[in-house]
């Protein structure tokens, strides 16, 4: 099982504040991870920012955005040999046009 924590910096404020855009990225990231999306929930904050979580059969994907600083803090946690969470991370980085990414990968062990 892999749990990838990542921070995307240098993202466009308008995209980070667009709830529909963030939901679409989460939906597509689940596909890129070869995961099964169970439910997607999001919340738009006032005056800005979006939080979203994708509940997966294999665990979850989450994002919280700060449009005012161009930052999105995210994680992808998957289990199963068929999943590719790294592909989801790269997809989210690309779609949000991040100029910088900080990544930490944690290998989870149930034993």
N, C-alpha and C positions, 0 to 999 in steps of 0.2 A: 504494500500500500504506500502511495506517495501523497504527501501533503506539501504543496508548493505555495509558499507565501511570497507575494511580490508587490512591489510598489512601482507604479508607472508615473513618471514625471514628464513635464513638458507637454502635456496633453492640451488640446483646445478647450477652452472654457465652455463654449457653446455645446460641444458634444458631451462633455461631462455633466451638463445640466439638462440634457435631453432624455427624459425618462424612456421614451419609446426607443431611442437609439440604444440606450444602455440595455433595455430588455432584449432587443434584437441581438446585440453582441453576446449576451448571456445564453440565449437560445442557440446561436451558432457555435459558441464555445463548447457547449455540451456535446454537440454533434462532432466537433473537431476532436474531442476527447474520447470519442467512441463510447459515450455514456448514454444512459437512458434517462431522459428528463421526465420527472414525475410532476413537478409543479414549479412555476416561476412566480415569485412575488417581488414587488418593488414598491418604493415609497419616494415621492418627490418632496423635498424639503423646501420651506420658504425662509429666506429669499432664494436659496440655491442649494444644489446638491441632490444626489440620488443614492439610495441604498437599494441593492437588489440581491436576492439569493435564489439560486436554482437548486432545488432539491432533486438529487439524482438517485437512481437505484443503487449507484455505487458510492454515494456520499453527497458532496455539495460543491457549488461554486458561489463565491460571494464577491461583492464589490461595494465600496463606499467612496463617493467622489467629493472632492473639494474643488469646484470650478474656479474659485477665486485664487487658488495657487497652482492650478493645472495638474493636480495630483489625484490618482486613484489608488486606493489600497485594496488588494484583492487576495483571494486564495482559491486554490483548486485542490480538493481532496478526493482521491479516487482509490477504489480497491478493484482487484481483478486484473488478471494478466492481459486482458483484451483492451484495457484503457490506455490512453496516451495523453496524460495531463499536460505534458510539455507542449503538445500541439495546441491545446487550449490557451496556454500562456502566450505562445507566440501569436496566435490569432488575435487575442485581446490587445497585445502590444501594438500589433500592426494596425488594427482597426481604430485604436485611439491615438495613433500617430505619436506614440511616446518617444521623446528624445532620449530618455534614460530609463533604465529598469534596474531595480535591485531585487535579487531573487535569493530565497533560501528554500532548500528542499529538505524535507524531513521524511525519512523512511520509517513508517509506523510498523510495529511488530506486535501482533496479538498474543504471541507465546509468552 
